Amino acid sequence: MASKIRTFPGGGVHPHDYKFLSNDIPIRNAPIPPVAVIALQQHMGAPAECLVAPGDVVREGMLIGKAQGVFSANVHASIPGKVKELRDIYLATGIRSKAVVIEFEGEFEGGGTAEANWRSKDPQDLMELIRDQGIVGLGGATFPTPIKFSIREGNKIEFFVINGVECEPFLTSDHRLMVEKTESLLTGVEIVRRILSPQRVLIGVEANKPDAIEALNREIANSGLDIEVVALKTKYPQGDEKQLLKALIHREVPSGGLPLDIGAVVSNAGTVYAIYEAVVLGKPLIERIVTVTGPALKNPANFKVRIGTPVGNLLEECGGFISAPGKIVAGGPMMGFALADPDVPVVKGTSGILALSEKQTRSGLPTPCIGCGRCIEACPFGLSPTTLYKWIDHQEYDEAIAAGLMDCKECGCCAYVCPARIPLVQGMKLGKIMKKKG
Amino acid sequence: MADVKTSWSARVTVSPHLHEGSTTAKIMISVIICLLPAGVWGVFVFGLYSLYVVLVSVAASVLTEFVITRLQGRFTLNDWSAVLTGVLIGYNMPPSVPLYIPVIASVFAIAVVKMAFGGLGRNWMNPALAGRVFVTFSWTGFMTRWQSPLNWSADAVTSASVLGFVKSGLMDFEGSVRGPIEFLALKGFPTSGVGTAGGGGLPALLAPLGRIFPAGYGDLFLGNIPGCIGEVSALLLLLGSIYLFAKKIITWEIPVSYIGSFSLLIWFLGGRPFGGGVFTGDVLFHLMAGGLMLGALYMATDMVSSPLTRRGMIIYGVGAGFLTFLIRIYGSFPEGVSLAIIIMNMFVPLINRATRPVVFGYVKEGKE
């Protein structure tokens, strides 16, 4: 068995995964926030158009933001109540967004209409349902799922891949989902199968989640589904869809291309579960699973959280800090965003909230590059981060682009290994911004 | 309930938020520590004066960097690279060299080769080697005056290193020998007799070495030969490098390609000066008699002045092996390691350009 275990070939790092803090803790509902702050820009693409005004009464699951155009997504009220105000807020990513602030009041009436009979539906109708319910990729990039599933004429889908890798340290939300909601998750897979009609369906899971692999295999055997569970050698950033496809089907997505270009569609396990909820339960994307963990936190947890809950509420629900945290991070420690403000709300892409210890995040001042080449070794995309950084540092952005800057996914492997502590990822981000500015 | 808001940390930086823990200073300190055994051995066989040589080199390097960075309004000594440069300069000095020579070598290394180009990371040549080569050409007499190791009998005095003795001896040699070791014996080059009956100056517990190494090689392996302070003990240099390999501070590419290419070439053509045919070269002798171990393991592997990618490292190592061979066998110097490495240092930007990694998603045409 051990010899069969796969991973992507080039680069990557092996940080301590810290999954033990929360991987045995069952998912439970986070408290309903007294005030939910629901951003209208929770997804990649155009922000949703606001449909409510202050004073309006909203129901749970009511559409409050309508997708503007195709490359956008609907936004729904996550709690019933009254719209207090429309406010401009900063999201965890630092992006500024308009947000609907809802004060909780009234009753939960239960969501939309359940549609247990999805098998009789047309793929087009299922797609429509997914679009209506505001489903986006929950792995972090929040790419609108309907666009991902829109296959151009003549494009054949060979592979549908469910990304259960969760390669970021600390995060266990997908892990718990695969263990606890196995049956629903697989129903979600079957819904997607109906939409895409792929030749093969694969689930990639890293070997540090043996219970998830076992649960999936057991459920697949019980229900006789044609789904392959592939255990992957634990290595960051295997959850990147391009690396995952390389590991699973040994094909490289062309530079600047999409998985579709090699006949594959990849969806995060959380997304597939959201699709199940959207189609079978008729529930819009108003909740997601968030791992709240970290060595500075008293009681780590996996919560089912209403979108718009301030992260401070979740940290308090975990009993607060046991030591002064060095950083609070939304997302994983490798690609997540450090937070300055406890009122930042959970959005569709928030997979975790981490309270990292002071010691872990002690960074040290940058020193000159000593040319050790470790960043090149670590880069899963075959780039030379040190070279890119030098171009960017010298404001030669065109040279940086020519050296492959746009192929950088900011996974952080380079900065993770850099002994000179050079902020390589920061450099890459700057280079991309400067390129956009022209 | 703990108040999250009041204990909120405002520290915000760009991802990643974790680090594996390495620092430049840790790398430099590790190399220094791994070099220590070979230096202790040098002091043991050549006497206390050689310790002063090393300490003066370190002091001069550190002081030079301190003064220059002070003038620039910065402080860089905490990266420990100046100390390492000083140690390497000291190790590359003959044991009885006048103390002003390592001082000059250190000042040249730090001020001219390192700081003039912008300090650590911008030195386009290994500073220690550049310093050594500078003083070798300027004070050749002092830099080629060697001292007998302690273990030899008191009357055994030599003015030549092993490689130098063989090279100059061969010039007017008419007879025929099978190789350098036989040549040394023929010409009466003193040996300690490690492993032979009677023993020489070394303790009897080293006797088993004689069974591993044929007579004469034991001295080379241990470092019981005249030479630079830190280069003589192949054994201790190898031992020290194990930690560096384990910690991935050095990777196999440079040492293996350097030593490998050099060994092949020596085997192929190294026997010619002794009147032998091809494939009669004495590889073992050439690996241990000079500065190759120190050079290949600790100096060619200097991160700043070596290539970035593994492919590049192999090209660089092979080049250094070829040049070392060329200088030793066909050049006018008995030793070629320093020159070979600094010449290859100059090719590093070119090698880096030629060995850029292949970017993900650029699959070769016609390959599925």
Contacts between the chains, C-beta under 8 A, distances in Angstrom:
chain1	res1	chain2	res2	distance
A	10	B	360	7.2
A	13	B	20	7.2
A	15	B	18	5.6
A	15	B	20	7.1
A	169	B	18	6.8
A	242	B	360	6.8
A	242	B	361	7.1
A	246	B	360	7.8
A	251	B	368	8.0
A	252	B	360	6.2
A	252	B	361	5.2
A	252	B	363	5.3
A	253	B	361	5.7
A	254	B	361	5.0
A	254	B	362	7.6
A	254	B	363	7.2
A	255	B	359	6.3
A	255	B	360	7.2
A	255	B	361	3.6
A	255	B	362	5.6
A	256	B	361	7.4
A	257	B	361	6.8
A	298	B	2	7.1
A	312	B	4	4.9
A	312	B	5	6.0
A	312	B	8	7.8
A	315	B	4	4.5
A	316	B	1	5.8
A	316	B	2	7.1
A	316	B	3	7.8
A	316	B	4	5.0
A	319	B	1	7.5
A	319	B	2	6.5
A	320	B	1	6.2
A	320	B	2	2.4
A	320	B	3	7.0
A	320	B	4	5.5
A	320	B	7	7.4
A	321	B	2	5.9
A	321	B	4	7.0
A	321	B	7	5.5
A	324	B	7	6.0
A	324	B	9	6.4
A	325	B	7	7.6
A	325	B	9	5.1
A	326	B	9	6.2
A	326	B	11	6.3
A	327	B	9	6.2
A	327	B	11	5.4
A	327	B	12	7.4
A	327	B	13	7.4
A	327	B	17	5.6
A	328	B	8	7.0
A	328	B	9	6.5
A	329	B	15	7.9
A	329	B	17	5.4
A	331	B	15	8.0
A	333	B	15	7.5
A	333	B	16	6.4
A	333	B	17	4.4
A	333	B	18	4.7
A	334	B	15	6.2
A	334	B	16	4.5
A	334	B	17	7.5
A	334	B	18	6.8
A	335	B	15	5.1
A	335	B	16	7.1
A	336	B	15	5.9
A	336	B	17	6.8
A	337	B	15	6.9
A	338	B	11	6.9
A	338	B	12	4.2
A	338	B	13	5.7
A	338	B	14	7.9
A	338	B	15	7.7
A	338	B	17	6.6
A	339	B	12	7.1
A	340	B	10	5.7
A	340	B	12	4.9
A	341	B	8	7.9
A	342	B	4	5.6
A	342	B	5	5.2
A	342	B	8	5.5
A	354	B	17	7.7
A	356	B	17	5.9
A	356	B	18	7.7
A	360	B	17	7.7
A	360	B	18	6.3
A	361	B	11	7.1
A	361	B	17	5.7
A	361	B	18	7.6
A	363	B	13	6.9
A	363	B	19	6.7
A	364	B	23	6.1
A	367	B	23	7.8
A	367	B	24	5.0
A	367	B	76	7.9
A	367	B	79	5.7
A	367	B	120	7.3
A	367	B	121	8.0
A	368	B	118	7.8
A	368	B	119	6.5
A	368	B	120	5.1
A	368	B	121	3.4
A	368	B	122	7.0
A	369	B	121	5.0
A	370	B	24	5.7
A	370	B	27	7.5
A	370	B	81	7.9
A	370	B	120	6.5
A	370	B	121	5.2
A	370	B	303	4.7
A	370	B	304	5.1
A	371	B	121	6.7
A	371	B	303	5.2
A	371	B	304	5.0
A	371	B	305	7.7
A	371	B	306	7.2
A	371	B	308	6.0
A	372	B	27	7.4
A	372	B	303	4.3
A	373	B	303	7.4
A	373	B	307	7.5
A	373	B	308	4.1
A	373	B	309	6.1
A	373	B	310	7.7
A	373	B	313	8.0
A	374	B	22	8.0
A	376	B	308	5.6
A	376	B	309	5.7
A	376	B	357	5.8
A	377	B	310	7.7
A	379	B	357	7.5
A	380	B	360	6.8
A	381	B	359	6.4
A	381	B	360	4.1
A	381	B	361	7.6
A	382	B	357	4.5
A	382	B	358	5.2
A	382	B	359	4.6
A	382	B	360	4.8
A	383	B	357	7.0
A	383	B	359	6.1
A	384	B	308	6.6
A	384	B	309	7.8
A	384	B	356	6.2
A	384	B	357	6.1
A	386	B	308	6.8
A	387	B	308	7.8
A	387	B	352	7.9
A	387	B	356	7.8
A	403	B	356	7.8
A	404	B	359	4.7
A	407	B	359	5.4
A	407	B	360	6.5
A	407	B	361	6.6
A	410	B	15	7.2
A	412	B	15	5.2
A	412	B	16	3.2
A	415	B	15	7.9
A	415	B	16	5.4
A	415	B	19	7.6
A	416	B	16	5.0
A	416	B	18	6.4
A	416	B	19	5.9
A	416	B	20	5.8
A	417	B	20	5.6
A	417	B	22	7.1
A	419	B	22	4.1
A	419	B	23	5.4
A	419	B	24	5.1
A	419	B	26	7.1
A	419	B	27	5.7
A	420	B	23	7.9
A	420	B	24	5.2
A	420	B	121	7.6
A	421	B	19	7.3
A	421	B	23	6.8
A	423	B	13	7.6
A	423	B	14	6.2
A	425	B	14	5.5
A	425	B	15	5.9
A	425	B	16	6.6
A	426	B	13	7.8
A	426	B	14	4.1
A	429	B	14	6.5
